[in-house]
């Protein structure tokens, strides 16, 4: 049985927890995010069932297990700060959510079933790279909260962080080049022998990744992008158009009960000690059939492009 140990650092407050809203690290939540990134990266349904497990009639437990060593921390409520930051996390205040605070470190172990092949393990690490370097975890994950950095990966005591089946988990050199190089490797690992699935977004066709800017304070980055996002949404745009940024819209009856994750993602990356970069990622329909919501037929996808253009050339497109 192959096993690996990972050391992680929470970069922005992580609002993940149980039914009582207490803050805690949950294996199920992390597994769900890993599965999603594997799926949108073009992973086949058979590989997904094999690696992550399946709960259907032909259920199986999957080939991988994650065991988290719960760290000691003092949970924190969402605290009001600057207006843009508050806007991105408004629901956290409304629901009295508690967070695992930034700078908390924790360890987890990855164990693979003896039946797992080298190909299975490589594909899992592709999902791990995407989830931790492009995605976030927990509540308000797509608005910059719950960013986690993998600082070290060990196999049998050997540090393989930047040579993990060909992937580099810590930035080396230019940030844009580092992301592009890893994405091209992941594309080759996961989608080399089949077409992407229909009806879901595909990372290598539907995603655009931009660098906003860097700062020594991640809160300032979220506040600034939050203010720009709030201003853009409030430019006399009809509610029926603004649904493209995600559902529900709790102030509008017909959209209050609908759910759709936002195709707009803000991601904070800690590029070095006390230095952070904000990525803006948008998911747009392209050649694949793309369903926003089964109850909604018309969506103003162009607002995503308009939002990017509203930065007036202050964004650097790094992918594709």
N, C-alpha and C positions, 0 to 999 in steps of 0.2 A: 504493500500500500504506500503510494507516494504521498508525502505531506510537506507543507510549506508553512512558514510563519511570516506574518506581516505585522509591521509596526506602523500605526497610523496617527495622524494629527488632525483634529477638527479645526478647520480654518475659519468658518463662520458658524454662528450658533445653530445647533442641530435640534430641530423640534420633532423629535421622534419619541414615541412612548406608547403606553398602554391605554386601556379604557378609562382610567382615572386621570389621564392627562399628565401623569408623572413622566419625567424625562428618563429614557433608558435606551440603550442600544438593542435593537431587535433584529435577530438573524432573519426572520421571515421578511421583514421590510427590505433588508439589504439584498436578499435573494431575489425579491420581486424586481428590484431595479436592475440587477445583473441580467435577469431573464429579458427584460424589456430592451436593454441595449443590445443583447445578442440577437434579438428578433429584428430590430430595426437595422442592424448591421448586415442583414441578409442571411442570418442563420436559418437553416432548414427546419421544418417542423419536426422531422425525425431526430435531428441533432439536438434540438431543444428538449424533446422528451427524454432523450437518452442521457443528456448531461444534467439537466435541471429537475427531471422527474415529471410525472404526469398524474393527474387525479381523475382521469376518465375511467371508462369501463376496463381498459387495459392499463390500470394504474401501475406505476413503478416509482421507486424512491430516488432515481437519478444516481449519478456517479460521483457527485461531489457533496461534501459536507463542510459547513463553516461553523466554527466554534469561537465565540467571542469571549474574551476575558473582560468582564465588566470592570471598568475603571472606577476609581473613587472620584467623585466630583460633587460640587454643590449646585443643584439645579437652579436655573435662573428663569424668571419670567421675562417675556418680551417687554423691553423698556423703551419708552418713547425717546426719540432722538431728533434728528433733523427731519424736515417734512418729506423729502424723497424716500428716506429710509423707512419712515412710518408708513408711507403709501404702499411700499412693496410688502410690508408685513402686517397690513391692517387687520387681517382676520386673526392673526396670532394674539392681538390685544383683545379682540372681541370674545375669543374663546378661552382666554386665560391659559394659554399654552405655556408649558415650561420647556426649557432647552438644556441640552448638554452644552456647556459654554465653550467658546472658542479657546484654543490652545490646550484643550484636553487631549491627552494621548491614550491610546489603547492598543491592545494586541489581539489578533485573531489568527486562528489556525485553519488551513485549508487541507482537507484530506480527500483523496480520490480512491474509489473502489478499485480493487485489483484488476477488474475488467476494463478500466479506463485506459484507452490507448494514448500514445503521445499526441495524436491528432485531437482527441477529446480534451486533453489538458491544455493544449495550445489554444483551442477555441475558447475555453473557459477564461484563460488569461486575457484574450482579446476583449471579452465582455468586461472583465475587471478593469482593464486599462480605460475603456470608454467611460464606464460608470464613474470612476474616480477622477479622471482628467477632463471630461467634458460635462459630466452630470453632477447632480447634488442629491441629497437624501432627506427624507422627512417632509414635514409640512412646509409649504411655500418654497419647495426645492427649485422650482423654475424661476423664482425671483431672487436667487442668489444665496438663500439660506441652506445650511446643511452641506457646505462644501467640505470634503474630507480629502486629505492628501496622504497617499501611501509613501512613507519615508524609507522603508526598507522591506525587502523580501528575501528570506533565507530558505535554502534547501540544504538539509543535512549540515547546517551551520555555515554554509557558504553564501556570501552575499551575491544575489543574482538580480538585484534591483534594476540595473541597466543592461542586463542581458538575459531577460526572462523570455525564453523561446523567441528571441529576436526583438522583443519589445523593450523600450526604455521607459521606465516608470518615473524617472526624475529628469527634468528638463536639462538638456545639454545644448549649448549654443543658442542660436536664435529661436525664439519661442514658436514663430510661425513654421519654420523649417522642421522643428522637432515634432509638431503636431502633424504636419503633412506626411513626414516620413513614416511615423507610426501608423497613420491612417492607411497609407498605401500597403503596409505590411498586413494590417488587419483585413483589408479588402481581399488580398490574395489568400489569406488563411481561411476566411469564412465563406467567401462566395466563389471559389475557384471552379466549382463543378455543378452549380445550379443557379437558376434565376431567383431574384428576390420574390417574396410572397406578395400577392396582390392585396389591396385594400388597407395596407398599412404603410406609413412613410418608410423610405429607404435612405439610410445615411449617405450613401454615395451618389444619390440622385436628387434627393429632396432637401438636403441640409446645406446651409451656408453659414460659415463661421467667420466672425469679425473680431479684431482686437479694438477695444475702445481706448483705454490708456492704462498706464501704471501709476502706482502711488504707494507711499509707505503706510497708508491707512486704508484698509478695505472698507471701513464704514463710509469714508468719504466717497469712494467709488460707487457704492450702492446708493448713497444719498444723491449723487449727481445723476446717475442713470435713472433713478427713481423719479426725480423731478422732471427729467426729459420725457419719461414715459407718461407721467401724469399729465403734463402739459399737452402732449400729443393726443391723448385720449379725450381731452376736454376741448379740443378745437372744433366745437359744434358738430361733432360727428354723430349721426343717428345711432341709437342703441343697437338697432338691427345690423349695423355694420361692425360695431365694436365687439360683437361676439367672437370674431376671429381671434381675439386675444385670450379666449378661454371662457369656460362656463363652470359654475353658475354665475349669474349676475343677480345678487341677492336682493337688489332693490327693484327688480322687474319681475312681475308675477310669472309671465310665460317662460322666463329663463331661470327662475329660482330653483326649479327641481331638476334641471338638466345638468349633466356633467360632461366636460370635455377638457382634458389637459391642454394648457396653452402651447401653441407652436412657437412661442417666444421664450428663450431660456437665457438667463443671466448667470454667468459662471465666474466665480472668483478663483484664480489660481495663485497660490503662493509660489512665486518664481525663485525667491531666495529669502533668507531671513529678513523679516520686516519689509518685504517688497512684494507687491501684489499687482496682478493684471486682471482686468475685467474683460471677459469674452461675451459677445452677443451672438447667439445661435438662433437662426430662424429655420423653421420647417415649412417648406412650400411644396404644393403639388407640382408634379412634372409629368413624366411619361407613364407613371403607374396610377392605376385607379386609386383614388384617395377619398375616403369617407370622413367628413368632419364630424357629423352626427346623423344617425338615421332619421331623425325628425326634422332636420334642417337641410334644405336643398341648395340655397344660394348663400355663398360666403364671399365676402370682399377680401380675397387673398392679397390683393394689391396693397392693402394697408400695411402688411408686413414690410414690403419693399419701401413704401412711403415712410415708414418709421425709420428704417435704416438711412434713407436719403435725408431725413430731417437732421441728421448729425452734421450735415454740410461738410463732407469730406474729412471729418474727424475720426472716421473709422478706417481700419486697414483690413481689407478682405484677405483671409489666409487660406480659405478652402471653400469651394474647389478652386 
